[in-house]
Amino acid sequence: MDERAFFDKLAPTWDDNEILSTPERINYILDFCDIKSDESILDLGTGTGVLLPYLAERIGERGKITAVDYSSGMLDIAVRKFAGIRPKPIFLNLDFENDNIDGKFDKIFLYSVYPHLHTPVDTIKWLKAVNLKQGGSIIIAFPTDEEFINSIHRERHSDSDFLPPADKLCDYLRSYGLNSKVINADKQSYIIAIS
């Protein structure tokens, strides 16, 4: 089963099984991300839209959210759940590693997405060059540490790549010329910013 079909199949029960993305943990992560009112946000791999209401609350009605996922099953659920929030998200069903996204954004979120990237360095370089506003940041984040994420992927027999500790991932990204820093790393969050 390919990855898109895998996520389409999981979509109907995804929210029931997602135990880590609690309001407390999401707000804990977003508190580190310096989100300002009126900002434009690109939420890549939005899934069922877990970040969307929290992002909307922080940026206010004059902000902008674009939510992207290549699983139509996941995105359909996000659209149903959050079509009424303000600002109203723009939902795009595409593969952001291969398809272009119009516009530039203050923040680009890869929440619980990094291990699923097929070409992480190329993808992040492209996003930075094409979609990130001057002074903006790309945020790689998880609601737990790398040990827990890696244990989930082992249990699910995922083909996803191993997630290294945050400082090691920063070193790796910096070796490719990406200005990266650890924002926070503990049992409740894994947050890296690339500027």
Residue frames relative to the residue before (quaternion, step in Angstrom):
aa qw qx qy qz dx dy dz
M 1.0000 0.0000 0.0000 0.0000 0.00 0.00 0.00
D 0.3709 -0.7283 0.5207 0.2468 3.58 -0.79 0.95
E 0.7123 -0.5005 0.2968 0.3925 3.52 -1.30 0.42
R 0.6350 0.5299 -0.3366 0.4502 3.58 0.97 -0.79
A 0.6704 0.4847 -0.2923 0.4797 3.59 0.91 -0.91
F 0.5981 0.5692 -0.3489 0.4433 3.57 1.10 -0.74
F 0.7190 0.4317 -0.2521 0.4828 3.60 0.84 -0.97
D 0.5913 0.5502 -0.3679 0.4608 3.60 1.09 -0.61
K 0.6651 0.5111 -0.2945 0.4580 3.56 0.97 -0.89
L 0.7065 0.4656 -0.2581 0.4664 3.60 1.01 -0.83
A 0.4795 0.7353 -0.4088 0.2498 3.58 1.17 -0.58
P 0.6946 0.4973 -0.3260 0.4049 3.67 0.68 -0.92
T 0.7727 0.3172 -0.1820 0.5189 3.63 1.08 -0.59
W 0.3604 0.7798 -0.4620 0.2203 3.59 1.29 0.00
D 0.7007 0.4771 -0.2868 0.4463 3.59 0.75 -1.00
D 0.6313 0.5372 -0.3360 0.4471 3.60 1.05 -0.68
N 0.7452 0.4080 -0.2104 0.4836 3.56 1.08 -0.73
E 0.5798 0.5762 -0.3777 0.4350 3.60 1.24 -0.21
I 0.0507 -0.8545 0.5166 -0.0203 3.55 -0.07 1.32
L 0.6592 0.5527 -0.3096 0.4051 3.61 1.17 -0.43
S 0.6900 0.4888 -0.2885 0.4492 3.57 1.04 -0.72
T 0.0957 0.8052 -0.5684 0.1393 3.53 0.59 1.23
P 0.6515 -0.4991 0.3680 0.4370 3.62 -1.14 0.34
E 0.6395 0.5357 -0.3335 0.4392 3.60 0.96 -0.81
R 0.7041 0.4572 -0.2806 0.4652 3.59 0.84 -0.92
I 0.6384 0.5157 -0.3413 0.4582 3.58 0.95 -0.79
N 0.6786 0.4724 -0.3012 0.4750 3.59 0.86 -0.87
Y 0.5897 0.5615 -0.3591 0.4560 3.59 1.09 -0.68
I 0.6717 0.4810 -0.2890 0.4837 3.58 0.92 -0.92
L 0.7081 0.4767 -0.2804 0.4390 3.59 0.75 -1.01
D 0.5595 0.5981 -0.3873 0.4234 3.60 1.17 -0.47
F 0.6766 0.4825 -0.2864 0.4769 3.60 1.16 -0.55
C 0.6722 0.5873 -0.2679 0.3625 3.59 1.21 -0.47
D 0.3853 -0.7716 0.4546 0.2223 3.60 1.26 0.23
I 0.2214 0.7789 -0.5472 0.2119 3.58 0.88 0.99
K 0.1728 -0.8007 0.5706 0.0585 3.54 -0.82 1.07
S 0.5961 -0.5428 0.4329 0.4034 3.56 -1.20 0.43
D 0.8048 0.2787 -0.2504 0.4604 3.53 -1.22 0.70
E 0.4828 0.6724 -0.4561 0.3267 3.64 1.15 0.04
S 0.3723 -0.6759 0.5833 0.2535 3.51 -1.35 0.34
I 0.1272 -0.8069 0.5769 0.0007 3.54 -0.86 1.10
L 0.1420 -0.7417 0.6498 0.0862 3.54 -1.10 0.84
D 0.1105 -0.8009 0.5883 0.0155 3.57 -0.55 1.24
L 0.1113 -0.8319 0.5435 0.0084 3.54 -0.14 1.35
G 0.7845 0.1570 -0.1713 0.5750 3.55 -0.83 1.01
T 0.1086 0.8588 -0.4943 0.0801 3.56 1.05 0.80
G 0.2613 -0.7804 0.5280 0.2097 3.59 1.15 -0.50
T 0.7876 -0.2316 0.2065 0.5324 3.57 -0.78 -1.05
G 0.6279 -0.6105 0.3101 0.3700 3.58 1.23 0.41
V 0.1837 0.8477 -0.4879 0.0975 3.56 1.18 0.48
L 0.7091 0.4571 -0.2733 0.4622 3.64 0.99 -0.72
L 0.5321 0.7217 -0.3837 0.2209 3.56 1.08 -0.75
P 0.7084 0.4386 -0.3221 0.4494 3.68 0.66 -0.83
Y 0.6446 0.5212 -0.3212 0.4579 3.59 1.09 -0.66
L 0.6333 0.5030 -0.3246 0.4905 3.57 1.07 -0.72
A 0.6502 0.5327 -0.3158 0.4402 3.58 0.92 -0.94
E 0.6447 0.5288 -0.3217 0.4486 3.57 0.96 -0.84
R 0.7052 0.4793 -0.2661 0.4496 3.58 0.98 -0.84
I 0.7454 0.4020 -0.2429 0.4731 3.61 0.93 -0.75
G 0.3948 -0.7444 0.4653 0.2710 3.60 1.18 -0.35
E 0.7280 -0.4836 0.2890 0.3906 3.53 -1.32 0.28
R 0.6715 0.4807 -0.3101 0.4710 3.60 1.14 -0.41
G 0.5298 0.6088 -0.4139 0.4212 3.58 1.27 0.03
K 0.3112 -0.7342 0.5750 0.1832 3.54 -1.33 -0.03
I 0.0508 -0.7796 0.6239 0.0203 3.57 -1.00 0.89
T 0.0593 -0.7422 0.6664 0.0402 3.53 -1.02 0.90
A 0.1198 -0.8066 0.5788 0.0096 3.56 -0.67 1.18
V 0.0790 -0.8280 0.5540 -0.0345 3.55 -0.63 1.19
D 0.1780 0.7506 -0.6315 0.0785 3.55 -1.09 0.76
Y 0.3744 -0.7369 0.5103 0.2374 3.57 -1.05 0.65
S 0.5765 0.5164 -0.3883 0.5002 3.57 1.30 0.04
S 0.3336 -0.7554 0.5265 0.2021 3.58 -0.47 1.15
G 0.5917 0.5746 -0.3602 0.4358 3.59 1.13 -0.60
M 0.6675 0.4802 -0.2879 0.4909 3.56 0.94 -0.90
L 0.6924 0.4967 -0.2874 0.4374 3.57 0.81 -1.00
D 0.6039 0.5572 -0.3564 0.4448 3.60 1.02 -0.73
I 0.6539 0.4980 -0.3110 0.4771 3.58 1.01 -0.81
A 0.6373 0.5257 -0.3269 0.4590 3.60 0.96 -0.85
V 0.6470 0.5182 -0.3198 0.4589 3.59 0.94 -0.87
R 0.6712 0.4956 -0.3009 0.4619 3.61 0.88 -0.90
K 0.6998 0.4895 -0.2753 0.4414 3.57 0.92 -0.92
F 0.8546 0.2183 -0.0346 0.4699 3.56 0.83 -1.01
A 0.3277 0.7546 -0.5123 0.2466 3.62 1.13 0.37
G 0.7037 0.4895 -0.2664 0.4406 3.60 1.15 -0.54
I 0.5297 0.6314 -0.4334 0.3646 3.61 1.18 -0.11
R 0.2460 -0.7505 0.5966 0.1424 3.54 -1.28 0.46
P 0.4445 -0.2382 -0.8541 0.1271 1.47 -1.66 1.86
K 0.5440 -0.6209 0.4547 0.3342 3.54 -1.09 0.71
P 0.3928 -0.7314 0.4973 0.2520 3.62 -0.66 1.02
I 0.3426 -0.6402 0.6361 0.2610 3.50 -1.32 0.46
F 0.1665 -0.8007 0.5716 0.0664 3.59 -0.66 1.11
L 0.0466 -0.8003 0.5976 -0.0158 3.56 -0.85 1.05
N 0.2032 -0.7596 0.6089 0.1047 3.57 -0.83 1.06
L 0.3999 0.6905 -0.5114 0.3189 3.55 -0.11 1.33
D 0.4835 -0.6227 0.5328 0.3075 3.53 -1.37 0.22
F 0.2693 -0.8244 0.4723 0.1573 3.58 -0.09 1.28
E 0.5829 0.5519 -0.3991 0.4431 3.62 1.18 -0.11
N 0.7858 0.2965 -0.1538 0.5205 3.59 1.17 -0.42
D 0.7268 0.3806 -0.2210 0.5273 3.59 1.21 -0.46
N 0.4647 -0.6827 0.4949 0.2703 3.56 -1.09 0.73
I 0.2030 -0.7370 0.6330 0.1223 3.53 -1.21 0.69
D 0.3871 -0.7237 0.5224 0.2312 3.57 -0.84 0.97
G 0.7589 0.4258 -0.2997 0.3911 3.52 -1.19 0.62
K 0.3085 -0.7092 0.6030 0.1955 3.49 -1.39 0.31
F 0.1889 -0.8117 0.5522 0.0229 3.52 -1.04 0.89
D 0.5248 -0.6274 0.4799 0.3173 3.54 -1.22 0.60
K 0.7900 0.0691 -0.0133 0.6091 3.57 1.04 -0.83
I 0.1063 -0.7498 0.6499 0.0639 3.53 -1.09 0.82
F 0.1664 -0.8138 0.5538 0.0580 3.57 -0.61 1.17
L 0.0626 -0.7182 0.6922 0.0341 3.51 -1.15 0.90
Y 0.0345 0.8328 -0.5462 0.0836 3.55 0.31 1.32
S 0.8353 -0.0766 -0.0168 0.5442 3.56 -0.58 1.25
V 0.5093 0.6684 -0.3785 0.3880 3.56 1.16 0.71
Y 0.5636 0.6763 -0.3948 0.2629 3.60 0.90 -0.91
P 0.6927 0.4786 -0.3330 0.4246 3.69 0.71 -0.81
H 0.6658 0.5089 -0.3035 0.4534 3.59 1.21 -0.36
L 0.4922 0.6452 -0.4452 0.3784 3.60 1.24 -0.02
H 0.3777 -0.7348 0.5208 0.2149 3.54 -0.95 0.89
T 0.7780 0.1060 -0.0461 0.6176 3.57 1.14 -0.71
P 0.1290 -0.8686 0.4684 0.0974 3.60 0.57 1.13
V 0.6845 0.4793 -0.3148 0.4502 3.61 0.77 -0.90
D 0.6707 0.4877 -0.3040 0.4690 3.59 0.86 -0.93
T 0.6506 0.5210 -0.3177 0.4521 3.58 0.96 -0.85
I 0.6872 0.4727 -0.2919 0.4681 3.59 0.84 -0.94
K 0.6293 0.5217 -0.3417 0.4637 3.62 0.98 -0.75
W 0.6530 0.5108 -0.3102 0.4653 3.58 0.98 -0.87
L 0.6566 0.5078 -0.3120 0.4622 3.59 0.88 -0.93
K 0.6546 0.5124 -0.3144 0.4583 3.57 0.95 -0.85
A 0.7040 0.4739 -0.2707 0.4545 3.58 0.88 -0.92
V 0.7937 0.3615 -0.1557 0.4637 3.57 0.88 -0.96
N 0.8339 0.2784 -0.0950 0.4669 3.60 0.88 -0.91
L 0.6568 0.5174 -0.3275 0.4401 3.62 1.16 -0.26
K 0.4111 -0.6961 0.5338 0.2481 3.56 -0.87 0.99
Q 0.6235 -0.5063 0.4400 0.4016 3.53 -1.29 0.43
G 0.8080 0.2260 -0.1868 0.5110 3.58 -0.80 1.00
G 0.5512 0.6201 -0.3881 0.4012 3.58 1.28 -0.02
S 0.2542 -0.7692 0.5611 0.1699 3.56 -1.28 -0.07
I 0.3290 -0.6737 0.6280 0.2084 3.48 -1.33 0.59
I 0.1577 -0.8090 0.5646 0.0425 3.56 -0.71 1.13
I 0.1235 -0.7358 0.6630 0.0608 3.55 -0.85 1.07
A 0.1255 0.8257 -0.5331 0.1351 3.58 -0.53 1.13
F 0.0675 -0.7484 0.6591 0.0290 3.50 -1.33 0.61
P 0.4503 -0.7021 0.4770 0.2771 3.62 -1.12 0.58
T 0.7234 0.2870 -0.2106 0.5916 3.57 1.19 0.61
D 0.6041 -0.5570 0.4072 0.3987 3.59 -1.24 -0.16
E 0.7068 -0.4839 0.3177 0.4066 3.55 -1.31 0.23
E 0.5915 0.5790 -0.3806 0.4124 3.61 1.06 -0.61
F 0.6747 0.4814 -0.2965 0.4745 3.57 0.92 -0.87
I 0.6379 0.5258 -0.3291 0.4564 3.59 0.94 -0.87
N 0.6805 0.4847 -0.2963 0.4629 3.59 0.87 -0.90
S 0.6360 0.5215 -0.3405 0.4556 3.60 1.02 -0.68
I 0.6198 0.5304 -0.3428 0.4658 3.62 1.05 -0.69
H 0.6858 0.4847 -0.2973 0.4542 3.57 0.84 -0.92
R 0.6204 0.5197 -0.3491 0.4723 3.60 1.06 -0.62
E 0.6661 0.5091 -0.3066 0.4506 3.60 0.93 -0.90
R 0.7275 0.4143 -0.2382 0.4922 3.58 1.01 -0.76
H 0.3691 -0.7434 0.4751 0.2922 3.57 1.30 -0.02
S 0.1960 0.8124 -0.5182 0.1819 3.51 1.03 0.87
D 0.4411 -0.6694 0.5298 0.2769 3.54 -1.18 0.61
S 0.4265 0.7359 -0.4468 0.2774 3.58 1.28 -0.08
D 0.5728 -0.6031 0.4442 0.3329 3.49 -1.21 0.59
F 0.5952 -0.5479 0.4708 0.3519 3.49 -1.33 0.47
L 0.2933 -0.7413 0.5773 0.1767 3.59 -1.01 0.82
P 0.2731 -0.7813 0.5360 0.1665 3.62 -0.49 1.11
P 0.6615 -0.4442 0.3816 0.4685 3.61 -1.23 0.12
A 0.6606 -0.5590 0.3314 0.3760 3.57 -1.10 0.73
D 0.6748 0.4903 -0.3198 0.4494 3.61 0.87 -0.83
K 0.6455 0.5116 -0.3199 0.4683 3.60 1.08 -0.70
L 0.6331 0.5097 -0.3389 0.4739 3.58 1.03 -0.71
C 0.6238 0.5273 -0.3391 0.4668 3.60 1.01 -0.74
D 0.6351 0.5221 -0.3279 0.4653 3.58 0.94 -0.86
Y 0.6517 0.5218 -0.3032 0.4594 3.57 0.95 -0.92
L 0.6876 0.4731 -0.2864 0.4705 3.60 0.85 -0.95
R 0.6371 0.5233 -0.3278 0.4613 3.59 1.01 -0.77
S 0.6145 0.5603 -0.3530 0.4287 3.59 1.07 -0.67
Y 0.6984 0.3984 -0.2527 0.5382 3.58 1.30 -0.30
G 0.6377 -0.5853 0.3106 0.3928 3.57 1.21 0.45
L 0.5281 0.6133 -0.4230 0.4075 3.58 1.22 0.33
N 0.3659 -0.7410 0.5251 0.2034 3.57 -0.63 1.16
S 0.0874 0.8279 -0.5351 0.1435 3.57 -0.16 1.33
K 0.0386 0.7887 -0.6135 0.0068 3.55 -1.13 0.65
V 0.4803 -0.6320 0.5256 0.3061 3.52 -1.23 0.61
I 0.2599 -0.7606 0.5787 0.1381 3.56 -0.80 1.06
N 0.7564 -0.2003 0.1325 0.6085 3.57 1.03 -0.82
A 0.0334 0.7769 -0.6281 0.0287 3.54 -1.13 0.68
D 0.2844 0.7165 -0.5901 0.2396 3.54 -0.53 1.25
K 0.7500 -0.3905 0.2638 0.4643 3.61 -1.21 -0.23
Q 0.7283 0.4209 -0.2371 0.4860 3.61 1.21 -0.41
S 0.8192 0.0992 -0.0530 0.5624 3.58 1.18 -0.16
Y 0.1004 -0.7101 0.6952 0.0479 3.47 -1.38 0.58
I 0.1340 0.8191 -0.5373 0.1498 3.58 -0.25 1.22
I 0.0066 -0.7668 0.6406 -0.0413 3.55 -0.83 1.11
A 0.1494 -0.7665 0.6173 0.0950 3.56 -1.07 0.76
I 0.1364 -0.7571 0.6369 0.0504 3.54 -1.03 0.93
S 0.0183 -0.8178 0.5747 -0.0220 3.56 -0.74 1.05
